[in-house]
Amino acid sequence: MPRVQIDLPDTFIFSCTLPVRASDLNYGAHVGNDSVLTLMQEARILFYRSLGFQNEISFEGTVGQIIADAVIVYKAEAFLGDVLTVHIAVANPHKYGFDMVYQLINQHQKEVARGKTGVVCFDYEIRKVASIPDKLSSALRL
């Protein structure tokens, strides 16, 4: 089976730093695969807050988001005490959502991981997929 590839965009629209915590480590004493997803989620929440949204489930009225898929490509280990910079870009917009692309880099400028999540807008009241709200589309400049 061929390895998964995640191509990086030319530009990222958001960056933040997150420390590696003891709870992020697995039995190999490095950041576990489940923790990379958690770090990506934390960065995504900070990104949405920077756009004026309080959370991921209320962009406009009852419409928020669900994550339809997630992919991670590991490049290097990250350890307790590392400070990771997480870069985010938005790609492949469509009527109901878009992809978010992540790049995680440690304090030594070494790439730790790349990730992608498929974001689908979802109306939590009627429990159905929804179009991207105008407020979110405008904030993301889609």
WOSULBEL-V738107 format. One record per backbone hydrogen bond with DSSP energy under -1.0 kcal/mol. NH is the residue of the N-H (numbers start at 0). CO is the residue of the C=O. E is the energy in kcal/mol with one decimal. If there is no record, write none. Layout:
BEGIN
NH/CO/E  NH/CO/E
END
This chain:
BEGIN
12/87/-2.3  13/87/-1.3  15/85/-1.6  17/83/-2.9  19/81/-2.8  23/20/-1.7  24/21/-1.5  25/29/-2.4  28/25/-2.2  30/77/-2.5  31/23/-2.4  35/31/-1.4  36/32/-1.3  37/33/-1.5  38/34/-2.7  39/35/-2.4  40/36/-2.3  41/37/-2.5  42/38/-2.3  43/39/-2.4  44/40/-2.5  45/41/-2.2  46/42/-2.4  47/43/-2.7  48/44/-2.5  49/45/-2.0  51/48/-1.5  52/47/-2.4  58/62/-2.8  59/62/-1.5  62/59/-2.0  63/121/-2.8  64/55/-2.0  65/119/-2.4  67/117/-3.3  70/115/-2.4  72/113/-2.9  74/111/-3.2  75/111/-1.9  80/19/-1.4  81/78/-2.4  83/17/-3.0  84/104/-3.3  85/15/-3.1  86/102/-2.7  87/13/-2.8  88/100/-2.1  90/98/-2.6  93/96/-2.9  97/118/-1.8  98/90/-3.1  99/116/-2.6  100/88/-2.6  101/114/-2.9  102/86/-1.8  103/112/-3.0  104/84/-2.4  105/109/-2.7  108/105/-2.1  111/103/-3.1  112/103/-1.4  113/72/-2.3  114/101/-2.2  115/70/-2.2  116/99/-2.3  117/68/-2.3  118/97/-3.0  119/65/-2.6  120/95/-3.5  121/63/-1.8  122/127/-3.3  123/61/-2.6  126/122/-1.4  127/122/-1.2  129/120/-2.2  131/94/-2.3  136/132/-2.9  137/133/-2.8  138/134/-1.8  139/135/-2.4  141/136/-2.4
END
